[in-house]
Amino acid sequence: WAAGENGIPTIPKDTSWVLSMGGFKGVVVHSSKSGSNFDELVCGKKVLLIGDSYSAEDLTLQAIKLGVKNVDIISRSGEGICVQTGSWPNGCVRIYKEYELTSVTNDGRGVIVTSDTEGEAILNDIDTVICCTGYSPNTNMLDPSLVPASNWPCFEENNFEEYEMLKDWKMPKNSMSEVLGDIPLGKISQPGYVRHDIYRGQLMKNPNMMYFLERTDTPLLDMDIQAWLLLAYITGDLSLPSKDEMKKFNLLTLLEGYKNPSVRYDSEENYGEHWYSFAKKHEDHWSNDLSDERAKQLDRDHGDFNFRLLARDMQDVKYPTQIGTFSKLNEKGRSFVNLDVGSVNARTCLNKDSPDASWRTFRDEKNPSKYCSIMTGTRAAPLKCRWLDLNGCSVDEIVDAVKPSESYARSPLNSAIEANVLKSTILGPVTKSYDASVDNPCDFIHSNDNELMVGTSLSNLESVNKKIVLPATLVPTASNTSSIVVEEEERDVSPETDPVREVERTHFSKFQTCDTRESME
């Protein structure tokens, strides 16, 4: 079922009740519904955002660009990306950390927000309230027997506590052990990365019912890997274990995550309460300082676990790109973690006392070239101007044309994404050798009669990672741009076969390109 975990926009009942019963006279809208007339909602207005994750961040920056008067952000958890952002342009953003909306005031034009520690704050003359409060799954049309108990609103807590193994489990020593000590496991709410009643996307009580789940902070990559994973079970490339083995697999996954302090903090009540209490009493501790290298390492360890989850599935299904194993990431996997951590650092390093604080955003990266495509090695290009001054949406309006050079990081052709790079090199006549680094982020392409070889070094022809053997009728020329199938092993492609329309899946190592001329057009 592909209706989505984010199938129904959700506004918390207490928020909706306060605004409606209090007679709020402004506009109230969920973030998902704000796009069509967003400029009317924010231009010259006072805006209140409830929620502080990426939707709130994006809408805040867009509102500033469109000329909002000021933005107030209510961060109920006090831990979202908006709270972590060090500075906002124009000085027109206020964040209320760990506040709740409690009442409406000023004849329906203002609201009161309340904190357990800071008391009340009155926000007057609010024109627009945008609820960046997430979604709930859309599974209402399904029979209850097909809905996991871990799905809201059928959410069950304590669902891992039936396992005997948990009683004797102790968290390994880590960077927070010295201040938190050995804390026994308490009530376990549903961790995002593993569900007690779903085994690798399959409902355990009925494995024919499959779900794509948001397990990590990289949902698009995660979804693609899950597609391969579920397809492997459908086709029999992977066999379904017994129910006891499924439970053990999920439990071991849970406990592997709980070796990491920030992973455990997110879903285990006892540990979360101890850490929260400590953080409140010791605000000067390094764990509260996002610029401290030890705090950054906590984030890095969290990211490492997320990508090791993906690496395990990628390895099991022979995904075209490999980033390591569940035990250890390889160089490409570590690059994913660096990119993930770098995204957060770009926000935390913003300084409100900096001379450029009036305009700088996390997108105004001083050194964008440090952000590099994991797949192709292509480095990020600088914006043409300050992000706040950008008006267009096309590539030419956003960045200057950047010519790839030898200084670009290189990577072998080892994924379906990188196969698209190869397509662009076979549109015209193939020469005896082609220096791809000049026009293309691919490493090296060499033609030898009807062979194309992709290697990792321009100076070493023996460093070959992939070899594509084509029949004479399919050797690319100016007039012949037929599709090819790229595999890790050599394979003849019959000219009578149309690989564009014949979708084969006999090996997970294979990926298919569409017609090159049509694709480029």
C-alpha positions in Angstrom: 0.0 0.0 0.0 1.5 3.3 -1.1 -0.8 5.8 0.5 2.0 6.9 2.7 3.0 7.3 6.3 2.5 11.0 5.6 -1.0 10.5 4.1 -3.0 12.8 6.4 -1.9 16.3 7.3 -2.2 16.6 11.1 -2.9 19.5 13.4 -2.8 18.5 17.1 -6.2 18.6 18.7 -5.1 20.8 21.5 -3.8 23.4 19.0 -6.9 23.3 16.9 -9.1 23.5 20.0 -7.3 26.6 21.4 -7.5 28.5 18.1 -11.1 27.7 17.3 -12.6 27.9 20.8 -10.6 31.1 21.5 -12.0 32.8 18.4 -8.7 33.4 16.6 -9.4 35.8 13.7 -6.4 35.2 11.6 -5.7 32.5 9.0 -4.9 29.0 10.2 -3.4 26.5 7.6 -1.3 23.3 7.6 2.1 23.7 6.0 1.1 21.3 3.3 -1.7 23.7 2.2 0.3 26.9 2.3 2.0 26.8 -1.1 -0.6 28.1 -3.5 -1.0 31.5 -2.0 2.0 31.6 0.4 3.0 35.2 -0.5 -0.5 36.4 0.5 -0.2 34.6 3.8 3.2 36.1 4.8 4.0 39.3 2.8 4.0 42.2 5.3 2.4 39.9 7.9 3.1 38.7 11.4 3.4 34.9 11.2 3.3 32.2 13.8 4.7 28.8 12.9 3.9 25.8 15.2 6.6 23.2 14.9 10.3 23.5 14.2 11.5 20.9 11.8 12.5 21.3 8.1 9.1 22.5 6.9 9.2 25.3 9.4 12.7 26.2 8.5 11.9 26.3 4.8 8.8 28.3 5.2 10.5 30.7 7.5 13.2 31.4 5.0 10.7 31.8 2.1 8.7 34.1 4.3 11.7 36.3 4.9 12.5 36.4 1.2 8.9 37.5 0.5 9.0 40.3 3.1 7.4 39.0 6.2 7.2 41.4 9.1 8.3 38.9 11.7 8.1 35.1 12.3 7.5 33.5 15.7 8.3 29.8 15.9 6.9 27.6 18.7 9.3 24.7 19.3 7.4 22.3 21.5 10.3 19.8 21.8 13.0 22.4 21.8 15.1 20.1 19.7 14.2 20.7 16.0 16.4 22.1 13.2 15.0 25.6 13.8 16.3 25.6 17.3 19.7 24.3 16.1 20.0 27.2 13.5 22.4 29.8 14.9 21.1 32.8 13.1 18.2 34.0 10.8 18.3 36.8 8.2 17.0 40.3 9.0 16.7 39.5 12.7 13.0 39.0 12.4 12.7 35.4 13.8 12.0 34.6 17.4 12.0 31.0 18.6 10.0 29.9 21.7 11.8 26.8 22.9 9.7 24.3 24.7 6.6 26.4 24.6 3.0 25.4 24.0 0.1 27.4 22.5 -2.3 27.8 25.4 -4.9 30.5 24.6 -6.1 33.3 22.3 -6.0 36.9 23.4 -6.3 40.5 22.2 -9.9 40.0 20.8 -8.8 37.1 18.6 -5.7 38.8 17.2 -3.1 37.5 19.6 -2.0 34.2 21.3 -0.5 33.2 24.5 2.3 30.6 24.6 3.4 29.0 27.8 6.6 27.3 29.1 6.9 25.2 32.3 10.1 27.1 33.1 9.8 30.5 31.5 6.1 31.2 32.1 3.8 33.0 29.6 4.6 35.1 26.5 2.0 37.1 24.6 2.3 37.3 20.8 0.1 40.1 19.5 -1.3 40.9 16.1 -0.7 37.5 14.6 -2.1 37.4 11.0 -1.3 33.8 10.0 -0.7 30.6 11.9 1.0 27.8 9.9 1.0 24.4 11.5 4.2 22.5 10.6 3.0 19.6 12.7 3.5 16.6 10.5 1.2 13.9 9.3 -0.4 10.6 10.3 -0.6 7.5 8.1 -3.5 7.1 5.7 -4.6 3.5 6.2 -8.2 4.1 7.0 -9.4 2.1 4.0 -7.6 -1.0 5.1 -9.0 -3.8 7.2 -7.7 -3.6 10.7 -5.9 -7.0 10.3 -3.7 -5.3 7.6 -2.7 -2.3 9.7 0.4 -2.6 12.0 -0.2 -1.9 15.6 2.8 0.5 15.4 0.7 2.7 13.1 -0.9 5.8 14.5 -3.6 5.9 15.8 -3.2 2.3 16.8 0.1 3.1 18.4 1.2 0.6 21.1 4.0 1.3 23.5 6.1 -1.3 25.5 6.0 -3.5 22.4 9.6 -4.8 22.8 9.4 -5.4 26.5 8.1 -9.0 26.2 11.6 -10.1 25.2 13.7 -11.7 27.9 16.9 -10.5 26.3 16.1 -6.9 27.4 16.1 -7.7 31.1 19.9 -8.2 31.2 20.9 -5.7 28.5 23.4 -2.9 29.5 24.4 0.0 27.4 28.0 0.0 26.3 30.2 2.8 27.7 29.9 5.9 25.6 30.6 9.7 25.8 27.5 10.3 28.0 28.2 7.4 30.5 30.3 9.5 32.8 27.5 11.9 33.5 24.4 9.7 33.1 25.8 6.4 34.5 24.2 3.0 33.8 20.5 3.6 33.2 18.3 0.5 33.0 15.9 0.1 30.1 12.6 1.7 30.7 9.4 2.1 28.6 10.2 1.8 24.9 8.1 3.9 22.6 8.1 3.0 18.9 11.6 3.8 17.4 11.4 5.1 13.9 14.1 2.7 12.6 12.4 -0.5 13.6 8.8 -1.6 14.3 8.1 -4.5 16.6 5.4 -6.0 14.3 7.0 -5.2 10.9 10.0 -7.2 9.5 11.9 -5.4 6.8 8.7 -3.8 5.5 6.5 -6.9 5.8 3.7 -7.1 8.3 4.7 -10.0 10.5 1.1 -11.3 11.0 0.6 -11.2 7.2 3.9 -10.8 5.2 1.9 -10.3 2.0 1.1 -6.9 3.3 4.1 -4.6 2.8 4.9 -1.1 3.9 7.5 1.4 2.9 8.6 3.1 6.2 10.5 6.2 7.0 13.4 4.7 8.9 16.2 7.2 8.4 16.8 10.9 7.7 17.4 10.1 4.0 13.9 9.0 2.9 14.4 9.0 -0.9 17.5 6.7 -0.8 15.8 4.7 2.0 12.6 4.2 -0.1 14.6 3.0 -3.1 16.5 0.5 -1.1 13.3 -0.7 0.5 11.8 -1.2 -3.0 14.7 -3.5 -3.9 14.3 -5.3 -0.6 10.6 -6.0 -0.9 11.1 -7.0 -4.6 13.7 -9.5 -3.4 11.1 -11.2 -1.1 8.4 -11.1 -3.8 10.6 -12.8 -6.4 12.2 -15.2 -3.9 15.7 -13.9 -4.0 15.4 -13.5 -0.3 13.5 -16.0 1.8 11.2 -15.1 4.7 12.5 -16.4 8.1 10.3 -17.8 10.8 8.4 -15.4 13.1 10.7 -16.0 16.0 13.7 -15.2 13.7 11.9 -12.0 12.6 11.4 -10.9 16.2 15.0 -11.6 17.1 16.2 -9.6 14.0 14.1 -6.6 15.1 15.3 -6.9 18.7 18.9 -7.0 17.7 18.4 -4.0 15.4 16.8 -2.1 18.3 19.6 -2.8 20.7 22.3 -2.0 18.1 20.7 1.4 17.8 20.5 1.8 21.6 24.3 1.6 21.8 24.1 5.2 20.5 23.1 7.8 23.1 21.1 10.0 20.8 19.3 7.1 19.2 18.3 5.7 22.6 17.2 9.2 23.8 14.7 9.4 21.0 12.6 6.4 22.0 13.4 5.0 25.4 11.7 6.9 28.2 14.0 6.2 31.2 17.1 7.3 29.4 15.4 10.2 27.7 14.2 11.6 31.1 17.6 11.2 32.7 19.4 13.0 29.9 16.8 15.8 29.7 17.0 16.4 33.4 20.7 16.5 33.3 20.7 18.9 30.3 18.4 21.3 32.2 20.6 21.3 35.3 23.9 21.6 33.4 23.3 24.0 30.5 27.0 24.6 30.1 27.7 20.9 29.4 29.3 20.2 26.1 26.3 18.1 25.0 24.2 21.3 24.9 26.7 23.1 22.7 26.2 22.0 19.1 29.5 23.6 18.0 31.4 21.3 20.4 33.3 18.5 18.6 32.0 16.0 21.1 28.4 17.0 20.4 29.2 16.8 16.7 30.5 13.3 17.2 27.2 12.3 18.8 25.5 13.4 15.6 28.0 11.6 13.5 27.5 8.4 15.4 23.8 8.7 15.0 24.2 9.2 11.2 26.7 6.3 11.1 24.0 4.0 12.6 21.4 5.2 10.1 23.6 4.5 7.1 24.6 1.1 8.5 20.9 0.2 8.5 20.8 1.0 4.9 24.1 -0.7 4.2 22.8 -4.0 5.5 19.8 -3.9 3.2 21.9 -2.8 0.2 24.3 -5.7 0.8 21.5 -8.2 1.1 19.8 -7.2 -2.2 23.1 -6.5 -4.1 22.1 -2.9 -4.6 24.1 -1.2 -7.4 25.9 1.0 -4.9 27.5 -0.5 -1.7 28.3 1.7 1.3 29.6 -1.0 3.7 28.0 -3.5 6.1 25.9 -3.3 9.2 29.1 -3.5 11.2 31.2 -0.9 9.3 30.7 1.6 6.6 33.1 1.8 3.7 34.5 5.1 2.3 31.4 5.9 0.3 29.2 5.2 3.4 31.4 7.5 5.5 31.0 10.2 2.8 27.2 9.9 3.2 27.6 10.5 7.0 29.9 13.5 6.4 27.3 15.0 4.0 24.6 14.4 6.6 26.5 16.0 9.4 27.6 18.8 7.2 24.0 19.7 6.5 23.4 20.3 10.2 26.7 22.1 10.8 25.8 24.5 8.0 23.0 25.7 10.2 24.6 25.5 13.7 27.6 27.5 12.5 25.5 30.6 11.6 26.4 33.4 14.0 23.9 36.1 14.8 26.8 38.5 15.7 28.5 38.0 12.3 28.7 41.1 10.0 26.8 39.1 7.4 24.0 37.8 9.7 21.4 40.1 8.2 21.4 38.1 4.9 23.3 34.8 5.4 21.4 31.5 5.4 22.6 27.9 5.5 22.4 27.9 1.7 24.9 30.8 1.5 27.8 28.4 2.0 31.2 30.1 2.0 32.9 27.0 0.6 30.3 25.0 -1.3 32.9 22.8 -3.1 33.3 20.8 0.1 29.8 19.3 -0.7 30.4 16.6 -3.2 28.1 14.2 -5.0 28.6 10.7 -3.6 27.9 9.1 -6.9 29.7 11.3 -9.5 32.2 13.3 -7.5 30.7 16.5 -8.8 31.2 19.4 -6.4 28.5 21.9 -5.4 28.6 25.2 -7.2 28.3 28.6 -5.5 25.1 30.6 -5.8 25.1 33.5 -8.2 24.3 35.9 -5.4 22.9 35.9 -1.9 20.1 33.4 -1.5 17.7 36.1 -0.4 18.2 37.9 -3.7 17.6 34.9 -6.0 14.3 35.1 -7.9 14.5 32.5 -10.6 14.2 28.8 -10.5 16.3 27.6 -13.4 19.8 26.4 -13.0 21.2 29.3 -15.0 19.4 31.7 -12.7 20.8 30.1 -9.6 24.4 29.2 -10.3 27.1 30.1 -12.8 28.1 27.4 -15.2 30.7 25.3 -13.6 33.1 23.3 -15.7 34.2 20.0 -14.1 38.0 19.8 -13.7 40.7 17.4 -12.7 40.3 18.6 -9.1 36.9 17.0 -8.8 36.7 13.9 -6.6 36.3 10.8 -8.8 34.4 7.6 -8.3 33.9 4.5 -10.4 30.8 3.9 -12.3 29.0 1.7 -9.9 25.3 2.7 -9.7 22.3 3.3 -11.9 22.7 7.0 -11.3 26.2 7.0 -12.7 25.0 5.0 -15.7 23.2 8.2 -16.8 26.6 9.9 -17.0 27.7 7.1 -19.4 24.6 7.7 -21.6 25.8 11.2 -22.4 29.1 10.0 -23.7 27.8 7.6 -26.3 25.5 10.0 -28.2 28.2 10.8 -30.8 31.0 8.8 -32.4 33.2 6.9 -30.0 36.9 7.8 -30.2 39.7 5.5 -29.3 40.1 7.2 -26.0 38.0 9.7 -24.2 39.1 11.9 -21.3 35.8 12.0 -19.4 37.2 14.2 -16.6 37.1 17.2 -18.9 33.4 17.2 -19.8 32.0 14.6 -17.4 32.4 13.6 -13.8 32.9 10.0 -14.7 36.5 8.7 -14.2 37.7 7.3 -17.5 36.1 5.9 -20.6 38.1 4.1 -23.2 36.9 2.6 -26.5 38.4 -0.5 -28.0 36.5 -1.6 -31.1 33.2 -2.8 -29.5 34.3 -2.4 -25.9 33.7 0.5 -23.5 35.7 0.4 -20.3 35.2 2.6 -17.3 38.2 2.9 -15.0 39.4 4.9 -12.1 42.6 6.3 -13.5 43.4 8.2 -16.7 47.0 6.9 -16.6 46.3 3.2 -15.8 44.2 1.4 -18.4 44.3 -1.8 -16.3 42.2 -0.1 -13.5 38.9 -1.2 -15.0 35.8 -1.4 -12.9 33.1 -2.1 -15.5 33.3 -3.4 -19.1 30.4 -3.3 -21.5 30.6 -5.6 -24.5 28.4 -4.6 -27.4 27.5 -6.4 -30.6 28.7 -4.6 -33.7 25.2 -3.4 -34.5 25.0 -1.7 -31.2 28.4 0.1 -31.1 27.3 3.8 -30.7 27.7 6.0 -33.7 26.2 9.3 -34.7 23.2 7.5 -36.2 22.9 4.6 -33.8 22.0 5.4 -30.2 20.3 2.2 -29.1 19.9 1.4 -25.5 22.3 -0.8 -23.6 22.1 -2.9 -20.5 25.0 -2.4 -18.1 26.0 -5.3 -15.8 28.8 -6.0 -13.5 29.7 -9.0 -15.7 30.1 -9.1 -19.4 26.8 -9.8 -21.3 25.9 -9.9 -24.9 22.9 -7.7 -25.8 20.9 -9.2 -28.7 20.0 -6.6 -31.4 16.6 -8.2 -31.6 15.9 -7.5 -27.9 14.5 -4.2 -26.9 15.9 -3.6 -23.4 13.8 -0.5 -23.0 10.5 -2.3 -22.9 11.7 -5.7 -21.6 12.3 -5.2 -17.9 14.4 -8.0 -16.6 15.4 -8.7 -13.1 17.5 -11.8 -13.0 20.4 -10.3 -11.2 20.4 -7.4 -8.7 23.7 -6.2 -10.1 22.0 -5.1 -13.3 20.5 -1.7 -14.1 19.0 -0.5 -17.3 19.2 2.7 -19.3 16.4 4.2 -21.4 16.9 5.2 -25.0 19.8 7.7 -24.9 18.7 10.1 -27.5 15.1 10.2 -26.2 16.4 10.5 -22.6 18.7 13.5 -23.5 15.8 15.3 -25.3 
